[in-house]
Amino acid sequence: MEQIIEYFAHIPSLHRSLILAGGIAFFWLLEGIIPLMLFQYHKWKHAGLNFFFTFTTMIVNFCLAFILVKTSEIISTQKFGVLYLFEMPVWLFMILGVMGLDLIGAYLVHWAEHKVRIMWRFHLIHHTDTHVDTTTANRHHPGESVFRFLFTLAGVVILGTPIWVIMIYQSLSVIFSQFNHANISLPERLDKILSYVIVSPNMHKVHHHYMQPYTDSNYGNIFAIWDRIFGTFMYLPFDQIKYGIDTHPKPEENAHLGNLLEMPFQKYRKPTTNGE
């Protein structure tokens, strides 16, 4: 356990980059072997657009990382936060820390992005992807990256998580996001069993269905329990899922980088609930 703590407390930036790149490469290859849906698209062109947003997310997080590190250092040194209310073994401290950050930094911010209009304007770029694959995991407007950072920071303050727990959480978060967005077909029974514990591919694909109420469901990233606890879990057979968002149905506007960057500042379009 001490070796794990030491490694993640001082994890090199190169290793963090390799986790991101390695995950994309692995699931990219797996998509070619066991695809869930047979897309008729230029995969590299589609990936290139999403890679742009991957890099902007990395830049935003790099610029704000100092705030996260210093906050964690101060909070954990003072043993301030929910995690310090009771004595517990290190392994339990780690698990609860990761779960807490997943709740606040992934589930709650995702829920808020669907409920608060200004946040939704930035988040909808993620939903405009009509060919959901592992590269979609990082298709986030730079403005949304700021929202997600702020919620993660709030989670660190509330929980009192030390930097090594944060690094474990962020590493898992990257891999799980790539996994549940990946265009891979798992045995239906296996996918269903996984969805009781972690967010499985079929579970998250429901969230990418093009209209409500399915769009406003299955917000989790790592742990599936949050959607079940808060009543936001929904099921839809994958053969009934249509990717995209009903307010922005035109393929040309959803594959144009300039338009995607401007989208949060364009006239608000009201979503439909009946697909019309």
C-alpha positions as CSV (number, residue, x, y, z in Angstrom):
1,M,0.0,0.0,0.0
2,E,2.9,2.4,0.8
3,Q,4.3,1.8,-2.7
4,I,1.0,2.7,-4.3
5,I,0.7,5.9,-2.2
6,E,4.3,6.9,-3.0
7,Y,3.8,6.3,-6.7
8,F,0.6,8.2,-7.1
9,A,1.8,11.0,-4.8
10,H,4.6,11.7,-7.3
11,I,3.3,10.2,-10.5
12,P,5.2,11.7,-13.4
13,S,3.4,13.7,-16.0
14,L,4.7,11.3,-18.7
15,H,3.0,8.4,-16.9
16,R,-0.3,10.3,-16.8
17,S,-0.1,11.0,-20.5
18,L,0.7,7.4,-21.2
19,I,-2.5,6.3,-19.3
20,L,-4.5,8.6,-21.5
21,A,-2.9,7.6,-24.7
22,G,-2.7,3.9,-23.8
23,G,-6.4,3.8,-22.9
24,I,-7.4,5.4,-26.2
25,A,-5.1,3.1,-28.2
26,F,-6.4,-0.1,-26.4
27,F,-10.1,0.7,-26.8
28,W,-9.5,2.0,-30.4
29,L,-8.1,-1.4,-31.4
30,L,-10.9,-3.2,-29.5
31,E,-13.5,-1.3,-31.3
32,G,-12.2,-2.8,-34.6
33,I,-12.5,-6.3,-33.2
34,I,-15.8,-6.3,-31.3
35,P,-17.7,-3.2,-32.5
36,L,-21.1,-2.4,-31.0
37,M,-22.4,-0.4,-34.0
38,L,-21.0,-0.5,-37.5
39,F,-20.5,3.2,-38.3
40,Q,-20.1,4.5,-41.8
41,Y,-17.6,7.3,-41.0
42,H,-14.0,8.4,-41.5
43,K,-12.7,7.3,-38.1
44,W,-9.5,9.3,-38.2
45,K,-11.3,12.5,-39.3
46,H,-13.8,11.9,-36.5
47,A,-11.0,11.2,-34.0
48,G,-9.0,14.3,-35.1
49,L,-11.9,16.6,-34.0
50,N,-12.2,14.9,-30.7
51,F,-8.5,14.9,-30.1
52,F,-8.5,18.7,-30.4
53,F,-10.8,18.8,-27.4
54,T,-8.7,16.2,-25.7
55,F,-5.7,18.6,-25.9
56,T,-7.7,21.6,-24.8
57,T,-8.9,19.6,-21.8
58,M,-5.2,18.8,-21.0
59,I,-4.2,22.4,-21.3
60,V,-7.0,23.6,-19.0
61,N,-6.2,21.0,-16.4
62,F,-2.5,21.7,-16.6
63,C,-3.1,25.4,-16.1
64,L,-5.3,24.8,-13.0
65,A,-3.3,21.9,-11.6
66,F,-1.4,24.2,-9.2
67,I,-4.6,25.2,-7.5
68,L,-5.7,21.6,-7.0
69,V,-2.3,20.5,-5.7
70,K,-1.9,23.3,-3.2
71,T,-5.5,23.0,-2.0
72,S,-5.1,19.3,-1.4
73,E,-1.8,19.9,0.4
74,I,-3.3,22.4,2.8
75,I,-6.5,20.4,3.4
76,S,-4.9,17.0,3.9
77,T,-2.2,18.5,6.1
78,Q,-4.8,20.0,8.4
79,K,-6.8,16.8,8.2
80,F,-9.8,18.8,7.3
81,G,-12.7,17.0,5.5
82,V,-15.2,14.2,5.7
83,L,-12.6,11.5,5.3
84,Y,-11.0,12.5,8.7
85,L,-14.2,12.2,10.7
86,F,-13.5,8.6,11.6
87,E,-10.3,6.5,11.9
88,M,-10.1,3.9,9.1
89,P,-7.6,1.7,7.4
90,V,-5.7,3.2,4.4
91,W,-7.4,0.9,1.9
92,L,-10.8,2.1,3.0
93,F,-9.7,5.7,3.0
94,M,-8.6,5.3,-0.6
95,I,-11.8,3.6,-1.7
96,L,-14.0,6.2,0.0
97,G,-11.9,9.0,-1.3
98,V,-12.2,7.8,-4.9
99,M,-15.9,7.2,-4.6
100,G,-16.4,10.6,-3.1
101,L,-14.5,12.3,-5.9
102,D,-16.5,10.3,-8.4
103,L,-19.7,11.4,-6.9
104,I,-18.9,15.1,-6.8
105,G,-16.4,15.5,-9.6
106,A,-18.2,13.3,-12.1
107,Y,-21.8,12.5,-11.2
108,L,-22.9,15.8,-9.6
109,V,-21.2,18.0,-12.1
110,H,-22.6,15.9,-15.0
111,W,-26.1,16.2,-13.5
112,A,-25.7,20.0,-13.0
113,E,-24.6,20.3,-16.7
114,H,-28.0,18.9,-17.7
115,K,-30.0,21.0,-15.3
116,V,-28.3,24.5,-15.4
117,R,-28.7,26.1,-18.8
118,I,-25.4,27.9,-19.0
119,M,-23.6,24.7,-18.1
120,W,-25.6,22.7,-20.7
121,R,-24.6,25.2,-23.4
122,F,-21.0,24.0,-23.0
123,H,-21.8,20.3,-22.3
124,L,-24.0,19.8,-25.3
125,I,-20.8,19.7,-27.5
126,H,-20.2,16.3,-26.0
127,H,-23.7,15.2,-27.0
128,T,-23.5,16.4,-30.6
129,D,-21.2,13.5,-31.5
130,T,-23.3,11.1,-33.7
131,H,-20.6,8.4,-33.8
132,V,-19.9,7.7,-30.1
133,D,-16.6,5.9,-29.6
134,T,-13.7,6.0,-27.2
135,T,-12.5,9.4,-28.5
136,T,-15.9,10.9,-27.6
137,A,-14.8,10.5,-23.9
138,N,-12.7,13.6,-24.2
139,R,-14.9,15.7,-26.4
140,H,-15.5,18.5,-23.9
141,H,-15.6,22.2,-24.6
142,P,-12.8,24.1,-22.8
143,G,-15.5,25.9,-20.8
144,E,-16.9,22.6,-19.6
145,S,-13.4,21.5,-18.5
146,V,-13.4,24.5,-16.1
147,F,-16.8,23.4,-14.6
148,R,-15.5,19.9,-14.0
149,F,-12.3,21.2,-12.4
150,L,-14.3,23.4,-10.0
151,F,-16.5,20.5,-8.9
152,T,-13.4,18.3,-8.5
153,L,-11.8,21.0,-6.4
154,A,-15.0,21.2,-4.3
155,G,-14.8,17.5,-3.8
156,V,-11.2,17.8,-2.6
157,V,-12.2,20.5,0.0
158,I,-15.3,18.6,1.2
159,L,-13.5,15.2,1.5
160,G,-10.0,16.4,2.4
161,T,-8.4,14.1,-0.2
162,P,-4.6,14.0,-0.4
163,I,-3.0,14.3,-3.8
164,W,-2.3,10.5,-4.1
165,V,-6.0,9.8,-3.9
166,I,-6.7,12.5,-6.4
167,M,-4.2,11.0,-8.9
168,I,-5.7,7.5,-8.4
169,Y,-9.2,8.9,-9.0
170,Q,-8.1,10.9,-12.1
171,S,-6.3,7.9,-13.6
172,L,-9.3,5.6,-13.1
173,S,-11.7,8.3,-14.4
174,V,-9.8,8.6,-17.7
175,I,-9.8,4.9,-18.3
176,F,-13.4,4.3,-17.3
177,S,-14.6,7.2,-19.5
178,Q,-12.8,5.7,-22.4
179,F,-14.2,2.3,-21.6
180,N,-17.9,3.3,-21.3
181,H,-17.8,5.5,-24.4
182,A,-16.0,2.8,-26.5
183,N,-17.9,1.4,-29.4
184,I,-17.4,-2.2,-28.1
185,S,-19.9,-5.0,-27.8
186,L,-19.8,-7.0,-24.6
187,P,-22.0,-10.0,-23.9
188,E,-25.3,-8.5,-22.9
189,R,-25.4,-10.5,-19.6
190,L,-21.9,-9.4,-18.7
191,D,-22.6,-5.8,-19.5
192,K,-25.7,-5.9,-17.3
193,I,-23.9,-7.5,-14.4
194,L,-21.1,-4.9,-14.7
195,S,-23.7,-2.1,-14.7
196,Y,-24.7,-2.8,-11.1
197,V,-21.2,-1.9,-10.0
198,I,-19.5,0.2,-12.7
199,V,-20.7,2.2,-15.6
200,S,-20.7,-0.2,-18.5
201,P,-20.7,0.7,-22.2
202,N,-24.3,-0.2,-22.8
203,M,-25.4,1.7,-19.7
204,H,-23.6,4.9,-20.8
205,K,-24.7,4.7,-24.4
206,V,-28.3,5.3,-23.2
207,H,-27.2,8.7,-22.0
208,H,-26.1,9.5,-25.6
209,H,-29.6,8.8,-27.0
210,Y,-30.6,11.8,-28.9
211,M,-33.6,12.9,-26.9
212,Q,-35.1,13.2,-23.4
213,P,-35.7,11.6,-21.0
214,Y,-32.8,9.3,-21.9
215,T,-30.4,12.1,-22.4
216,D,-31.0,13.1,-18.8
217,S,-30.0,9.7,-17.3
218,N,-27.0,7.6,-16.5
219,Y,-24.7,10.4,-15.4
220,G,-22.1,8.2,-13.7
221,N,-18.5,7.7,-14.9
222,I,-16.8,5.1,-12.7
223,F,-19.4,3.8,-10.2
224,A,-23.0,2.9,-11.3
225,I,-24.4,3.1,-7.9
226,W,-25.0,6.9,-8.0
227,D,-27.6,6.7,-10.8
228,R,-29.4,3.9,-8.9
229,I,-29.3,5.7,-5.6
230,F,-30.5,9.0,-7.0
231,G,-33.0,7.5,-9.4
232,T,-31.4,8.6,-12.7
233,F,-30.8,5.2,-14.1
234,M,-32.6,4.2,-17.3
235,Y,-32.4,1.3,-19.7
236,L,-32.8,1.3,-23.5
237,P,-31.8,-1.6,-25.8
238,F,-28.7,-0.6,-27.7
239,D,-30.5,-1.3,-31.1
240,Q,-33.0,1.5,-30.2
241,I,-30.3,4.1,-29.4
242,K,-29.7,7.0,-31.8
243,Y,-26.7,9.1,-31.0
244,G,-26.7,12.9,-31.1
245,I,-28.9,15.6,-29.7
246,D,-32.3,16.6,-31.0
247,T,-31.6,20.3,-30.8
248,H,-28.6,20.0,-33.2
249,P,-29.4,17.3,-35.8
250,K,-27.4,18.6,-38.7
251,P,-24.2,16.5,-39.2
252,E,-22.3,19.5,-40.8
253,E,-22.6,21.7,-37.7
254,N,-21.6,18.9,-35.4
255,A,-18.4,18.1,-37.3
256,H,-17.2,21.7,-37.7
257,L,-14.7,22.7,-35.1
258,G,-15.4,26.5,-35.3
259,N,-19.1,25.9,-34.8
260,L,-18.6,23.6,-31.9
261,L,-16.4,26.2,-30.1
262,E,-19.1,28.9,-30.8
263,M,-22.0,26.7,-29.8
264,P,-22.3,27.7,-26.1
265,F,-22.7,31.4,-27.3
266,Q,-25.3,30.7,-30.0
267,K,-29.1,31.1,-29.6
268,Y,-30.5,28.6,-27.1
269,R,-32.5,25.8,-28.7
270,K,-35.2,24.1,-26.6
271,P,-34.9,20.3,-26.5
272,T,-37.9,18.1,-27.4
273,T,-39.3,15.1,-25.5
274,N,-40.9,13.4,-28.4
275,G,-38.3,13.5,-31.1
276,E,-40.3,15.9,-33.3
